[in-house]
Amino acid sequence: MIVEGLPVDFQPLPGAMPVWRGTLDAALWRATAQQVRDLGGGLVTLWGTEATRGAAEDRGATAEPAGRAFAVHAALSVRAGLLWLTLPAAGPQPEYPDLSAIFPAAARMQRAVFDLLGMRAAGAADSRKWLRHGAWPVGEFPLRRSFDAVTRGAAAAAFDAADDYPFVAVQGDGVHEIPVGPVHAGIIEPGHFRFSVVGERVLRLEQRLGYVHKGIEKRFESLGIHAGFQLAGRVSGDSTVAYAWAYAMAAEAAADMTPPPRALWLRALWLERERIANHLGDLGYLGNDAGLAMGLAQFSRLKERWLRTNAALFGHRYLMDLIVPGGVASDLTGAGAHALREEIVWLRGEVGRLREIFDEHPGLQDRLIGTGRVAPDLAARLGLTGMAGRASGIAWDLRVELPCAPYDALQVTMATQRNGDVAARVNLRFDEVMVSLDLCEQILERAPAGNIATLFASPREGASGAGWVEGWRGEVLITLETGANGALRRVHAHDPSWQNWPLLEHAVIGNIVPDFPLINKSFNLSYSGVDL
């Protein structure tokens, strides 16, 4: 028993993070989720699979076989680690018990499971389409093995009445709606925001995402486990290190192997550099959205130098394709380590001076303090996670609570704030930059010598693994199951934005419309990470 009182016996999976897996029935599905919630645990992600049936599959078949079996899965976080629940479901219209009353964040995940696999959450209050957007034929489900992504995905999709999305209408004297998107200026990915307002005061915000549906999870099915790291690193480009590490961790767990120690220390170095780069960019944009254009100019200068160092020493500005199953693809020379130490000293001074300017600028602070607040009790109730969660008093960081190597050998300080407003999310970014700079120094000082990769042998058919990494935005989780000859039967990639997008809707209530860009940027959630 992993947690006292849970009604299910879980079996440990190999890997760098403590993960246990258990198969249960419909009654225990809800009971286990409720007990985890009562014990202070949370929902990390929920996804569906078509049950494995061996190497001889009917991919590309034109009809659904009778009695096809499916399963729904949930990953729940507890103090001891990660619980991977699996609930089998059968039939042409499989169902499973709704979890959104226990974990509100499950609502959109369950809607996505139906759109992609046709598995319905029985009793769910919200069953609207989430990802379909008329992008594939009515009655088709892209993650079923009978779905041919080339021929059916390219076919003209018939518009169904359910695709006419029923946004919630707010009525009353003086209430009107402001639709924003889904097409935005510049290179911002598509997302629709519908504001119900009186004057400039926001009464309600409702989001609709998933307009691109890149087909990433379907694409994984055509790859071998050796090649999947490249696709994983492109789920959300600003988090390529986090996703690639989570994928490599899952693949290594499935193969029951451990990469060399030096490779793990280099992964941590890159993860912290990724965190710093994103925080620097966000701090500049937050200053700009609040009217301090100088902040954007200065933080853009700092981020650009940071990224150029990545390119010079590791071959890519955003550190793509460096983490591979079994290790890493690039090493760091002594001269490179010296250059990084000098850069850390320089950046610490620059960020410190800019923080003084931000803190002492009355006009800027007037825009930040009290804007877009998510109170700690609401954050806990709705499952706010990651950086935004820590800004609302949710003290949870995998690097501290469940540290894998090399974080178990590092001194990691968890930065937290309590007020949950834009100012708190700005201050948290400043704090985390300094923590990550300290961690980079520790890694450069203590990283062991040795090999950077070990030969990665394909795991057996039917193996599974999970990788769980604290990315800059929050927890990134990848689970995978293998087919024959090193094929990937199913890969599920989870971005923390799934939990946090609904909280943005709450954070905007009571603020004025012109504050939305500032509040939105203070979360900086991923459109791509929730549109697989």
Backbone torsions as a table, in degrees:
resi	resn	phi	psi	omega
1	MET	NA	122.8	-177.0
2	ILE	-78.7	-44.6	178.5
3	VAL	-124.1	128.3	-177.7
4	GLU	-57.9	128.6	177.5
5	GLY	100.8	-14.6	179.0
6	LEU	-72.2	141.5	-173.8
7	PRO	-86.6	5.7	-174.7
8	VAL	-123.7	139.7	172.3
9	ASP	-89.2	124.2	-179.2
10	PHE	-106.1	142.8	177.6
11	GLN	-100.0	134.9	-179.5
12	PRO	-70.1	141.7	172.6
13	LEU	-100.8	148.5	174.2
14	PRO	-62.8	160.8	173.8
15	GLY	139.2	174.0	-176.2
16	ALA	-76.7	-23.1	179.7
17	MET	-111.4	148.3	178.9
18	PRO	-72.5	109.0	-177.8
19	VAL	-129.5	133.6	176.3
20	TRP	-125.7	142.7	-177.5
21	ARG	-123.8	138.9	178.1
22	GLY	-143.3	143.4	175.6
23	THR	-103.6	134.6	-173.9
24	LEU	-141.8	176.7	178.7
25	ASP	-101.0	179.7	-173.4
26	ALA	-62.4	-38.4	-179.2
27	ALA	-65.7	-43.5	-179.2
28	LEU	-73.4	-22.2	177.7
29	TRP	-56.2	-53.1	180.0
30	ARG	-73.7	-40.0	-177.5
31	ALA	-62.2	-41.0	179.7
32	THR	-67.3	-43.4	178.9
33	ALA	-60.6	-43.1	-179.8
34	GLN	-64.0	-41.5	-179.4
35	GLN	-68.7	-36.5	175.3
36	VAL	-62.2	-42.8	178.2
37	ARG	-62.6	-43.8	-179.8
38	ASP	-62.8	-29.3	-179.6
39	LEU	-87.5	4.7	177.6
40	GLY	92.4	7.4	179.0
41	GLY	-82.3	177.8	-176.7
42	GLY	-142.5	166.4	175.4
43	LEU	-88.1	124.6	174.6
44	VAL	-89.0	-50.2	178.7
45	THR	-162.3	165.3	178.0
46	LEU	-141.2	133.9	-177.3
47	TRP	-153.1	170.2	-179.4
48	GLY	-123.0	159.1	175.3
49	THR	-141.3	155.6	166.6
50	GLU	-89.3	131.3	-171.6
51	ALA	-59.6	141.9	179.1
52	THR	-69.4	143.7	-177.7
53	ARG	-136.4	22.2	179.1
54	GLY	92.4	-176.5	-173.2
55	ALA	-72.3	-29.6	-176.6
56	ALA	-84.7	88.6	-178.1
57	GLU	-105.0	168.1	-179.0
58	ASP	-107.5	39.3	178.6
59	ARG	-54.6	132.3	178.7
60	GLY	89.5	-0.2	178.8
61	ALA	-64.9	153.6	-175.9
62	THR	-93.2	-7.2	-179.2
63	ALA	-135.8	153.2	178.6
64	GLU	-80.6	124.2	177.4
65	PRO	-63.2	144.8	178.7
66	ALA	-65.6	141.1	176.1
67	GLY	73.2	19.4	-179.7
68	ARG	-59.3	139.4	-175.5
69	ALA	-104.4	143.4	178.0
70	PHE	-130.8	175.1	174.5
71	ALA	-150.6	146.1	171.6
72	VAL	-110.2	144.1	-176.2
73	HIS	-127.0	149.3	173.1
74	ALA	-136.9	137.1	173.6
75	ALA	-106.9	120.6	-177.5
76	LEU	-116.6	135.4	179.2
77	SER	-94.2	133.9	173.6
78	VAL	-132.8	169.9	-177.1
79	ARG	-60.7	-28.3	-178.4
80	ALA	-81.0	-20.6	-177.8
81	GLY	154.4	-142.0	-175.3
82	LEU	-116.0	130.1	174.6
83	LEU	-102.6	125.3	180.0
84	TRP	-107.3	104.9	-179.4
85	LEU	-92.8	137.5	176.5
86	THR	-127.9	125.2	178.9
87	LEU	-119.7	109.0	177.4
88	PRO	-65.5	148.1	176.7
89	ALA	-147.0	139.7	-175.7
90	ALA	-125.9	169.0	175.1
91	GLY	102.6	164.1	-179.4
92	PRO	-68.7	-23.1	177.2
93	GLN	-129.7	71.2	-174.9
94	PRO	-67.0	146.4	179.1
95	GLU	-129.5	161.9	175.3
96	TYR	-151.6	157.5	-176.7
97	PRO	-67.8	139.4	178.1
98	ASP	-65.1	137.7	175.8
99	LEU	-110.3	-1.9	-172.5
100	SER	-67.6	-23.4	176.1
101	ALA	-71.6	-22.5	177.5
102	ILE	-92.5	-48.3	178.3
103	PHE	-122.2	100.5	-177.7
104	PRO	-55.1	-29.5	-179.2
105	ALA	-64.2	-16.9	-179.1
106	ALA	-69.2	-20.0	-170.1
107	ALA	-57.9	-53.2	-177.7
108	ARG	-70.1	-34.2	178.4
109	MET	-62.8	-41.9	178.9
110	GLN	-65.2	-38.6	177.8
111	ARG	-64.2	-37.9	177.4
112	ALA	-67.1	-38.4	177.9
113	VAL	-59.9	-40.5	178.5
114	PHE	-66.5	-46.5	-178.2
115	ASP	-59.0	-35.4	-173.5
116	LEU	-92.9	-30.1	-174.3
117	LEU	-127.7	-11.5	-179.1
118	GLY	78.1	19.1	176.9
119	MET	-97.2	124.0	-173.3
120	ARG	-103.3	138.8	174.1
121	ALA	-83.5	106.2	-176.1
122	ALA	-67.3	128.7	177.8
123	GLY	87.7	3.0	-179.4
124	ALA	-68.9	138.9	-179.0
125	ALA	-72.0	-29.0	-176.7
126	ASP	-120.1	111.6	179.6
127	SER	-121.0	21.2	178.3
128	ARG	-64.4	153.8	175.6
129	LYS	-62.4	144.6	-179.7
130	TRP	-118.5	-44.4	-175.1
131	LEU	-109.0	-15.5	-167.2
132	ARG	-65.4	-53.9	179.2
133	HIS	51.4	26.1	-177.7
134	GLY	66.6	23.4	-172.7
135	ALA	-85.8	-8.6	175.3
136	TRP	-148.7	162.9	-173.3
137	PRO	-57.8	146.8	178.4
138	VAL	-59.0	135.1	179.9
139	GLY	85.4	-2.7	176.9
140	GLU	-97.6	153.5	-179.1
141	PHE	-135.6	111.1	-167.0
142	PRO	-61.2	-25.0	-178.3
143	LEU	-93.6	3.6	170.8
144	ARG	-75.9	147.4	-174.5
145	ARG	-71.1	-18.8	177.2
146	SER	-79.7	-7.5	-178.3
147	PHE	-83.3	122.4	177.5
148	ASP	-94.4	109.3	-173.6
149	ALA	-65.3	-24.3	-177.3
150	VAL	-80.9	-53.7	-174.4
151	THR	-81.2	-44.9	-177.1
152	ARG	-79.4	-34.9	179.0
153	GLY	-66.0	-29.4	-178.9
154	ALA	-86.8	-12.9	-179.0
155	ALA	-68.1	150.2	177.1
156	ALA	-65.2	123.4	-177.8
157	ALA	-84.5	134.2	177.3
158	ALA	-78.2	137.6	179.2
159	PHE	-79.8	124.8	-178.7
160	ASP	-101.7	152.0	179.7
161	ALA	-56.7	-31.8	-179.6
162	ALA	-69.1	-16.3	178.6
163	ASP	-80.0	-12.3	174.0
164	ASP	-78.5	89.3	-164.3
165	TYR	-63.2	123.1	-177.7
166	PRO	-85.1	81.4	175.1
167	PHE	-60.6	147.9	178.5
168	VAL	-72.9	125.8	-178.9
169	ALA	-91.5	133.7	175.1
170	VAL	-105.0	124.5	-174.9
171	GLN	-116.8	158.8	179.2
172	GLY	143.6	168.8	-178.9
173	ASP	-63.5	128.4	175.3
174	GLY	79.8	2.4	-179.4
175	VAL	-84.2	131.7	172.1
176	HIS	-141.4	167.0	-175.2
177	GLU	-108.7	144.5	172.7
178	ILE	-121.8	109.3	176.0
179	PRO	-87.1	135.0	177.7
180	VAL	-127.1	124.6	180.0
181	GLY	81.6	-173.1	15.7
182	PRO	-76.4	-18.5	179.1
183	VAL	-83.2	128.5	-179.2
184	HIS	-117.1	168.6	179.1
185	ALA	-71.2	156.1	174.3
186	GLY	69.2	-138.1	-175.5
187	ILE	-107.3	13.4	179.1
188	ILE	-63.6	136.2	180.0
189	GLU	-72.1	160.8	-173.0
190	PRO	-74.2	141.1	174.8
191	GLY	-166.7	138.8	-178.1
192	HIS	-102.9	132.8	178.1
193	PHE	-124.8	122.8	-179.5
194	ARG	-114.3	112.9	-178.5
195	PHE	-96.5	132.2	167.3
196	SER	-104.6	121.3	-169.8
197	VAL	-134.9	156.7	165.3
198	VAL	-120.8	113.7	-170.7
199	GLY	65.3	-121.4	175.4
200	GLU	-105.5	-1.6	-177.4
201	ARG	-81.9	127.6	-177.0
202	VAL	-83.8	122.8	175.3
203	LEU	-91.5	-33.9	-177.1
204	ARG	-159.0	144.9	170.4
205	LEU	-126.1	133.4	174.4
206	GLU	-126.9	132.9	-177.1
207	GLN	-103.2	153.1	167.0
208	ARG	-137.5	119.7	-176.3
209	LEU	-120.6	-170.6	174.5
210	GLY	80.8	27.6	-174.0
211	TYR	-76.4	-25.5	-175.8
212	VAL	-86.7	-45.9	-173.2
213	HIS	41.6	82.6	-173.8
214	LYS	-71.9	-14.5	-179.7
215	GLY	76.5	28.5	-176.2
216	ILE	-64.2	-45.2	-177.4
217	GLU	-65.8	-33.4	174.5
218	LYS	-69.2	-38.7	-179.4
219	ARG	-63.4	-34.7	178.5
220	PHE	-56.8	-33.9	-176.1
221	GLU	-64.9	-18.4	179.5
222	SER	-97.4	4.7	-176.5
223	LEU	-109.5	156.5	169.1
224	GLY	-85.9	161.1	-175.8
225	ILE	-63.3	-27.2	179.4
226	HIS	-68.2	-32.6	-173.8
227	ALA	-93.0	-13.1	-172.4
228	GLY	-63.5	-22.0	-176.3
229	PHE	-62.3	-32.4	-178.8
230	GLN	-67.0	-43.1	177.9
231	LEU	-68.1	-40.0	178.9
232	ALA	-59.2	-39.5	-179.5
233	GLY	-69.8	-5.0	-179.9
234	ARG	-115.3	11.0	174.9
235	VAL	-60.4	-47.4	175.7
236	SER	-143.2	107.2	-166.6
237	GLY	-60.1	-24.6	179.3
238	ASP	-78.7	-6.3	-179.1
239	SER	-125.5	35.2	-173.5
240	THR	-62.2	-36.1	179.8
241	VAL	-68.0	-45.7	-178.9
242	ALA	-60.4	-45.8	-178.9
243	TYR	-68.8	-42.2	179.8
244	ALA	-64.9	-38.3	178.0
245	TRP	-68.2	-42.9	178.4
246	ALA	-61.2	-41.2	178.6
247	TYR	-64.7	-47.7	-179.9
248	ALA	-60.6	-39.8	178.5
249	MET	-62.3	-41.8	178.8
250	ALA	-67.2	-42.7	179.1
251	ALA	-64.6	-41.3	179.2
252	GLU	-67.2	-34.4	176.2
253	ALA	-66.3	-42.3	179.0
254	ALA	-62.5	-35.5	-180.0
255	ALA	-87.8	-4.7	-179.0
256	ASP	54.0	51.9	178.1
257	MET	-136.4	160.5	-178.1
258	THR	-124.7	130.7	178.2
259	PRO	-71.5	166.0	179.7
260	PRO	-62.2	150.1	-178.8
261	PRO	-55.3	-41.2	-178.0
262	ARG	-61.2	-36.3	179.0
263	ALA	-61.7	-39.7	179.8
264	LEU	-66.0	-38.6	179.1
265	TRP	-68.3	-37.0	177.1
266	LEU	-68.0	-37.6	176.0
267	ARG	-58.9	-43.7	180.0
268	ALA	-65.1	-39.4	177.5
269	LEU	-59.1	-46.4	-179.1
270	TRP	-68.3	-36.7	178.4
271	LEU	-62.3	-41.4	179.2
272	GLU	-70.9	-34.9	176.1
273	ARG	-66.4	-37.3	176.5
274	GLU	-64.3	-42.1	179.0
275	ARG	-60.8	-46.5	-179.0
276	ILE	-62.5	-45.3	-178.1
277	ALA	-59.2	-43.8	-179.1
278	ASN	-69.1	-39.5	178.0
279	HIS	-64.9	-39.4	178.2
280	LEU	-62.0	-45.3	178.5
281	GLY	-62.1	-44.0	-178.9
282	ASP	-65.3	-40.4	179.9
283	LEU	-61.3	-38.4	177.1
284	GLY	-65.2	-46.8	-178.9
285	TYR	-67.5	-34.9	177.8
286	LEU	-66.2	-40.7	174.6
287	GLY	-59.8	-44.1	-178.4
288	ASN	-65.2	-42.7	-179.7
289	ASP	-66.1	-20.8	177.8
290	ALA	-98.4	9.2	174.2
291	GLY	96.4	7.0	179.6
292	LEU	-107.4	83.6	-176.0
293	ALA	-63.6	-29.4	178.1
294	MET	-58.7	-34.6	179.3
295	GLY	-61.8	-42.7	178.2
296	LEU	-62.4	-44.3	-179.2
297	ALA	-61.9	-44.3	-175.9
298	GLN	-72.4	-45.1	-179.3
299	PHE	-70.9	-30.2	174.4
300	SER	-64.1	-38.6	177.1
301	ARG	-62.1	-44.1	-178.8
302	LEU	-66.8	-44.4	-179.1
303	LYS	-63.7	-40.7	-178.9
304	GLU	-62.0	-42.6	177.3
305	ARG	-64.2	-41.1	179.3
306	TRP	-59.4	-44.8	-179.4
307	LEU	-69.0	-36.4	177.9
308	ARG	-64.7	-34.3	175.5
309	THR	-65.1	-41.3	175.1
310	ASN	-54.9	-47.8	-177.7
311	ALA	-64.6	-40.8	-176.9
312	ALA	-68.3	-38.5	-173.8
313	LEU	-95.6	-28.6	-172.9
314	PHE	-124.5	-3.7	172.0
315	GLY	92.2	-0.6	180.0
316	HIS	-155.3	133.0	-178.1
317	ARG	-59.0	-39.5	-177.1
318	TYR	-104.9	12.9	170.7
319	LEU	65.7	33.6	179.3
320	MET	-74.8	147.1	172.0
321	ASP	64.4	22.6	178.3
322	LEU	-91.4	-29.0	-179.0
323	ILE	-98.7	123.4	-177.4
324	VAL	-127.5	154.4	174.3
325	PRO	-56.4	125.1	-178.1
326	GLY	99.5	-6.6	179.7
327	GLY	158.4	-140.2	-180.0
328	VAL	-134.7	163.7	-175.1
329	ALA	-103.9	0.9	-178.2
330	SER	-146.9	145.2	178.6
331	ASP	-111.5	176.0	179.3
332	LEU	-122.2	125.0	179.4
333	THR	-80.4	168.6	176.2
334	GLY	-61.6	-41.0	177.7
335	ALA	-64.5	-38.0	177.9
336	GLY	-65.2	-40.1	178.4
337	ALA	-63.5	-39.4	177.8
338	HIS	-62.6	-42.4	179.3
339	ALA	-63.7	-37.5	178.7
340	LEU	-67.0	-39.3	178.7
341	ARG	-61.9	-42.8	179.0
342	GLU	-64.8	-39.3	180.0
343	GLU	-65.6	-37.2	178.8
344	ILE	-62.1	-45.7	178.9
345	VAL	-60.2	-45.0	179.7
346	TRP	-61.4	-48.4	-175.4
347	LEU	-67.7	-36.7	179.2
348	ARG	-58.9	-42.0	178.4
349	GLY	-67.3	-42.4	-179.1
350	GLU	-63.9	-46.6	-178.6
351	VAL	-66.8	-37.6	178.0
352	GLY	-60.4	-43.0	179.5
353	ARG	-67.4	-40.2	179.6
354	LEU	-67.7	-33.1	176.9
355	ARG	-64.2	-39.5	177.3
356	GLU	-59.6	-41.4	179.4
357	ILE	-64.3	-45.8	178.7
358	PHE	-60.3	-46.4	-175.8
359	ASP	-65.6	-31.6	-173.3
360	GLU	-99.1	4.7	-179.0
361	HIS	-92.8	105.6	-173.3
362	PRO	-64.0	-38.4	179.8
363	GLY	-64.8	-40.0	178.6
364	LEU	-66.0	-47.3	-178.7
365	GLN	-64.2	-32.5	177.6
366	ASP	-63.0	-34.7	177.9
367	ARG	-76.0	-29.2	-172.3
368	LEU	-88.7	-43.6	-171.8
369	ILE	-71.7	126.0	178.3
370	GLY	83.3	-5.9	-177.8
371	THR	-86.7	134.7	174.2
372	GLY	60.2	46.0	-173.2
373	ARG	-82.2	134.9	169.5
374	VAL	-117.4	106.8	-176.8
375	ALA	-65.4	150.3	-178.1
376	PRO	-55.0	-38.1	-178.9
377	ASP	-67.4	-39.8	177.2
378	LEU	-67.0	-41.6	178.7
379	ALA	-58.7	-43.4	-179.8
380	ALA	-68.9	-39.5	-176.2
381	ARG	-68.0	-38.5	-175.7
382	LEU	-97.0	-4.5	172.4
383	GLY	87.5	29.4	175.2
384	LEU	-58.2	137.6	-172.1
385	THR	-135.3	172.8	173.7
386	GLY	66.9	-147.2	-178.2
387	MET	-58.2	-45.7	179.9
388	ALA	-64.1	-37.5	177.5
389	GLY	-64.2	-42.9	179.7
390	ARG	-65.3	-27.0	176.2
391	ALA	-74.1	-14.1	176.5
392	SER	-111.9	26.8	172.3
393	GLY	83.8	8.3	178.5
394	ILE	-87.6	100.3	-174.0
395	ALA	-84.0	80.6	-179.8
396	TRP	-143.3	120.0	179.0
397	ASP	-148.4	118.7	-176.6
398	LEU	-57.4	-29.9	-179.2
399	ARG	-65.6	-21.5	-179.6
400	VAL	-105.6	-46.9	-172.7
401	GLU	-77.0	-39.4	-178.4
402	LEU	-137.1	64.5	-171.6
403	PRO	-71.6	125.9	170.1
404	CYS	-91.3	169.8	177.3
405	ALA	-65.3	136.4	5.6
406	PRO	-96.5	7.7	-176.1
407	TYR	-63.5	-23.3	177.3
408	ASP	-69.9	-12.7	178.4
409	ALA	-109.9	4.2	-177.9
410	LEU	-109.7	157.5	174.7
411	GLN	-93.3	100.3	-177.4
412	VAL	-105.8	124.3	176.2
413	THR	-99.6	122.8	178.3
414	MET	-81.7	119.4	177.4
415	ALA	-85.3	132.0	177.5
416	THR	-138.7	156.3	172.2
417	GLN	-133.4	165.2	-176.4
418	ARG	-115.2	-25.4	-168.0
419	ASN	-77.7	-23.9	173.6
420	GLY	70.6	15.4	178.9
421	ASP	-102.3	-176.1	179.7
422	VAL	-59.4	-39.3	179.0
423	ALA	-59.6	-41.0	179.2
424	ALA	-65.1	-39.6	-179.8
425	ARG	-71.3	-30.5	173.1
426	VAL	-68.3	-48.7	-179.5
427	ASN	-61.3	-37.3	178.9
428	LEU	-63.3	-39.4	177.8
429	ARG	-62.0	-44.9	176.7
430	PHE	-58.2	-46.1	-179.7
431	ASP	-61.4	-44.3	-176.3
432	GLU	-69.7	-31.1	174.0
433	VAL	-59.0	-46.1	-178.9
434	MET	-66.3	-40.4	177.5
435	VAL	-62.1	-44.3	-178.5
436	SER	-67.3	-35.0	175.2
437	LEU	-62.9	-41.5	176.4
438	ASP	-62.1	-42.1	179.8
439	LEU	-64.7	-40.2	177.3
440	CYS	-60.5	-40.5	177.2
441	GLU	-63.6	-43.1	178.5
442	GLN	-61.3	-41.9	-178.8
443	ILE	-65.0	-45.2	-179.8
444	LEU	-63.4	-33.0	-178.9
445	GLU	-76.9	-33.4	-167.2
446	ARG	-116.8	-4.7	-178.1
447	ALA	-59.0	130.3	-178.5
448	PRO	-75.3	157.6	172.2
449	ALA	-80.6	172.8	175.8
450	GLY	128.5	-170.9	-179.0
451	ASN	-66.1	155.2	179.8
452	ILE	-109.7	-2.4	179.4
453	ALA	-155.9	150.5	174.8
454	THR	-121.2	144.4	178.2
455	LEU	-55.4	124.9	-178.0
456	PHE	-98.2	116.3	178.0
457	ALA	-97.0	137.4	-178.1
458	SER	-59.7	137.8	177.5
459	PRO	-72.4	168.7	178.0
460	ARG	-67.8	160.6	174.7
461	GLU	-65.3	137.3	-179.9
462	GLY	86.1	5.6	176.6
463	ALA	-76.6	156.4	178.1
464	SER	-137.8	156.8	178.7
465	GLY	-158.2	158.8	179.2
466	ALA	-134.4	141.2	174.6
467	GLY	-125.1	130.6	-170.7
468	TRP	-133.4	115.1	-171.4
469	VAL	-133.3	139.1	175.5
470	GLU	-84.3	91.1	175.8
471	GLY	-73.3	178.8	-175.6
472	TRP	-67.2	-30.2	-179.1
473	ARG	-87.2	-26.8	-177.8
474	GLY	155.4	-159.1	-174.7
475	GLU	-74.5	124.5	172.7
476	VAL	-104.8	127.7	179.6
477	LEU	-124.9	134.2	171.5
478	ILE	-127.3	128.8	172.5
479	THR	-117.1	146.6	178.4
480	LEU	-144.2	153.1	173.9
481	GLU	-131.1	140.0	-171.2
482	THR	-102.6	150.9	171.5
483	GLY	-103.2	-155.5	-178.8
484	ALA	-78.5	148.3	172.3
485	ASN	57.5	39.1	175.6
486	GLY	77.2	12.7	177.8
487	ALA	-76.1	155.7	175.1
488	LEU	-96.4	116.4	178.5
489	ARG	-82.8	-38.5	-179.5
490	ARG	-157.6	131.3	173.3
491	VAL	-128.4	128.2	175.1
492	HIS	-117.0	124.6	179.4
493	ALA	-112.7	128.8	-176.3
494	HIS	-120.1	130.4	176.9
495	ASP	-105.4	141.6	179.6
496	PRO	-64.0	-13.3	177.7
497	SER	-62.4	-25.0	175.7
498	TRP	-54.9	-44.1	179.5
499	GLN	-73.7	-33.6	-166.4
500	ASN	-92.1	-24.3	177.7
501	TRP	-55.8	-45.6	179.4
502	PRO	-61.6	-30.6	179.0
503	LEU	-69.0	-29.0	175.7
504	LEU	-61.4	-36.5	177.0
505	GLU	-59.7	-39.1	179.1
506	HIS	-73.7	-37.2	-176.3
507	ALA	-64.0	-27.5	-175.8
508	VAL	-81.9	-24.1	-174.9
509	ILE	-58.1	130.8	178.7
510	GLY	88.2	-11.9	175.4
511	ASN	-89.3	174.1	178.6
512	ILE	-96.1	156.0	-175.8
513	VAL	-54.4	-43.6	-179.1
514	PRO	-63.7	-13.7	176.8
515	ASP	-83.7	-10.5	-176.6
516	PHE	-59.8	-46.6	179.5
517	PRO	-56.9	-36.9	179.5
518	LEU	-68.3	-45.3	179.5
519	ILE	-65.1	-44.3	180.0
520	ASN	-58.5	-46.7	-179.3
521	LYS	-67.6	-29.3	-179.3
522	SER	-67.5	-25.4	171.4
523	PHE	-86.8	-41.3	-176.6
524	ASN	45.5	66.0	-177.8
525	LEU	-87.7	161.1	-174.5
526	SER	-93.9	124.7	168.8
527	TYR	-73.4	-44.4	-175.5
528	SER	-64.4	-38.0	-175.1
529	GLY	-68.0	-16.4	179.2
530	VAL	-112.3	18.9	-173.9
531	ASP	-135.1	63.3	-174.2
532	LEU	-94.3	NA	NA
